[in-house]
Amino acid sequence: MGKKTALTSYGFLFIALLSGTYIYQSTVYENGYQTSDEGEKRQVAYEKQLKQYEFMAQPKIIKVNLKADLYPLERDAYFEAEVSMVNKTDEPIDSVHFNSASLTDFEILYNGQELPYRFPLHYEPRKFQIFGKKAEKEWYRITALPQTLMPGTPWTW
C-alpha cells in the first residue's frame, strides 16, 4: 500500500469517526433517544413520584391575557401572560403545579420577582449517555405562591 493510499484511507477513517460522533451526539444528547424499556421506566417513575399530588387542590384559571412575540426567521417565540386564578376549593392552596414538557424555559413572576419553585420529578440517566451521565429533571414544577390562596380568593400574576 502506497503512502498516498494510506493517507487517503486515514482521511476517510477520520471523516467516518467524525460523522459517527456527530450522529451519536445529535441522536442521544440533543434529541434524547431512549429505548422502549427506558420509556416505560420513565412512565412508571412519573406516576410513582407524582402520585402524591393527584388530588391536591389547585386554583382555577379564570382569565388569561397573552402577549406573543413571534420571530419566524429565527424560529423562536416569546410569550408573556397575565393569569387570574381563584381558589374554588374548600382548602387553602400554597403552591401551583406546572407541567411544561414542551417548553425550553419559563419563569413565574410576581411583582417583577421570580417565584421559588422545585422539581419533584427526577429520572435515571439515559442508557446511551456515556459521557456526563446525570439524573434528568422533567419540567414539572411546583411553584410556591407568595401567600396562601384561601378558599374563594382571586389572585392575578
N, C-alpha and C positions, 0 to 999 in steps of 0.2 A: 504494500500500500504506500503510495507516494505521500510526500509532505502536504501537497495541495489537497489531496483526497482526505487525509486525516484532519486537516484544519476545517474543511467543509463539513465533515462528519461531526466534529466537536461543535461547530456553529449551529448545525441543525439540532444537536442534542441540547445545547444551551437554549435555543428557541423553544423546544418541546418542554423543557423544565420550566421555563418562564410562563409558557401558556398554561401548563398544568397548575402551577402555583396561582395564577390569576383566576382560573376556573374554580379551583378549590376555595380560594378566598371569597369570591363572589357568591358561590353556592352556599357554603357553610356559614360564613360570618355575616355577610351583607344580607342575604336572603333568608337566613335562619332555617336551613334544611334540618328536618328531623325525620326519624324513621317512624313507621306506624306505631311501633311499641312506645316510642317516646311521646307521640301524640296522645296515646291512651293514658300513659302515666301522668302527663300534664293535666288531662281532663280530670283524672281521679284526684290529683293534688289540688286542683282548682275547687272541686266540690268539697273535699275534706277541709281545706283551710278556710273556706268562706261559708261553710255550713252554719257556723255560729251566728252569722249576720242575716240569715234567711228571713226571719220575721222581725227584724229590727225596724222600729218606726223611722220613717223618712218623711221629710216635708213634701208637700205637693207643689209643683211649679204652676203658678197661675198666670205669669206674664213673662215674655222674653222679648227684649229689644236687641236685635243683632246687627252689627256693623261688619261688613266683609270687605277686605281689600284683596282683590284678585290680581295676580301677576302671571298671565298666561305664558309669556315668553320665558319666564324663569321657572314655570310650573310650580308656583308657590301660592299660598294664600294665608292671610292673617285674619283672624276673627276676634271681635270684641263683643261681649254680650252683657247686658244688664238683665239680671234674673230676679224675679219676685217670687217668693215662696211663702207658703203658710203651713203651719203645723195643724193639720186636720185630725190628728190622733188625740188620744186621751193621756198621752205621756210626754214628758219633756224630751227634746232632741238636742244632743250636744255635738253631733257631727253629721256630715253629709258624705255619702258614698258615691264615687265616680268610677265608671269603667270606661277607660279611654284607649282601648287597644288599637284603634285606628289612627290615633293622633301621635305625632312625634313628641310634642311637648305642649303643656298648657299650665297656666297659673290661675289660682283663685285669689283675686284681690279684694280687699275690703278697706276703704278709706286709703287707697294707694299702697297698702302693705299686703304682702303675700301671706295668706293664712297657713298655719303649720299643717302638715299632712304626714301620713305614714303609708308604707306599702305593706299590707298584711300578707301578700301572696308571693311566695318565692318558689322557684323551680330549680331542679338539679341542672347542672351544666349539660349541654347537648353532647351527644355521643362523639360526634366528629370534630368537636372543638378541641384540637390537640394543643394549640398554643393559647395560653391565657385563659384556662378553664376557670370559670367562676359561676356561682349561682346567679340565675337571672330573676329579675323582678318583672312581674306583669304590671301593666299600667292600671291597676285597680288601686285607687287612692281613697283613703278615709281622711277627710279634711275636717279639722276641728273648727267649730263655729266660735266667734269671738265672745258670744254669750249664749247661754242655753235658750233654745226656742221653746217657749211654753205653749201649751195647747191653745189653739185659736189665734196665735200671734203671727202676724205677717213679718217678712224680712226681705229687704232688697239689697243686692250686692252686685 
